[in-house]
Amino acid sequence: MNKPTFTNQHHSVDEDEIDLIALAKTLWEGRKTVIRTTLIFMAIGLFVAIFSPKEYTASTTFVPQTSKSKIGGNLGGLAAMAGVNLGSMGSSSGISPALYPQIVNSIPFQIELLQTPLTIKGKDKPISYSNYYKNIYRSSVLSILKKYTIDLPVLITKSIKGTPNDVILSKIEGSNNLLSITIEESKLIKRIREQLSLEIDQKDGYVIVSVNMPEAIAAAEFTKRVQKLLQQYIINFRTQKSTEQLKFIEERYLEKEQAFKLKQQQLAHFRDHNQHVTTAIAQTKLQRLQSEYDLAYSIYAELAKQLITQQLQVKENTPVFTVLKPVSVPIEKANPKRLMILVIWTFIGGSVGIGLVFGKGYLKELKEKWSE
């Protein structure tokens, strides 16, 4: 087998050195372009870092817990003594955490979030989220520039088509009270979806809620509101069926309680007025009243047992939330990370500058070959 000679290896090394020297020479000759481009991008990065809006991030972590076992132990024993059967009272399946984002992104949920009271710096009393972003919050310089540069085509298109009429949230006859929101509310809901983040860990079962807002206290308050409202929605969904059944049983229980008391009074009244009467008619009426009383009592007692059972069922179905990380007011800003922004823009500027230098040489060679 032929082996490469020392001469060929030396020739290859020389070519590599020539290529590296040529590249370094090209880069050195275009150093002004690289420096100029880098400085321009550094200036842009500095502008972005200075005028980017401040953002504070507040977060909380909690675990929804529901009992999957049947009620037992001392509670089951006491209930059995009272004649209440808890054997069939198992915990039904709850809402999957994968559905939590659907709840958070629902219109009713976010309309409630719009009314969240927030503590705003410089204001004497809490202000609702919608009022804050309608009347107090002012967009940053970058947002305004973006609106009239990058988003300008969209802005022009909207101005040509015209803005749709504002829709008022109202009850529409014959439409089963369909939910409608205003254009302003739609914009605020879009902002909420940009600020709010919900992470679900399917493996360990915990939920992370985080919110970005321009003010630290407001971010913490809004996060707390999202947590409480989400938990309340989960509880309502989880206990909806058993709560409706409890309400039905309570209504029937109150009805039969009144009927039982009426029969009780009728029987007592008849006995008081017929203590020494032994006629067959009186005995027959007494037996009839006693039978009606016994029937009313048995129904009343059975409903009382069902009421206790259903109350325990609602309690059993109510999920418990273990808070692993409570909401706290953030101390440091989450954004902007000014140094990181400046470094990134400087790196981009240097890369663009180097690309321009070598691009010019490549275009020059391409033109020469094209001419030949």
Buried (B, 14 or more C-beta within 10 A) or exposed (E): EEEEEEEEEEEEEEEEEEEEEEEEEBBEEBEEBBEBBBEBBBEBBBBBBEBBBEBBBBBBBBBBEBBEEEBEEEBBEEBEEEEBEBEEBEBEEBBEBEEBBEBBBEEEBBBBBBEBBBBBEEEEEBBBBBBBBEEEBEEBEBEEBEEEEEEEEEEEEEEEEEEEEEEEEEEEEEEEEEEBBEEEBEEBBEBBEEBBBBEBEEEEEBBBBBBBBBBBBBBBBBBBBBBEBBBEBBBEBBBEEBBEBBEEBBEBBEEBBEBBEEBBEBBEEBEEEBEEEEEEEBEEBBEEBBEBBEEBBEBBEEBBBBBBBBBBBBEBBBBEBEEEEEBEBBEEBBBBEBEEBBBBBBEBBBBBBBEBBEEBBEEEEEEEEEEE
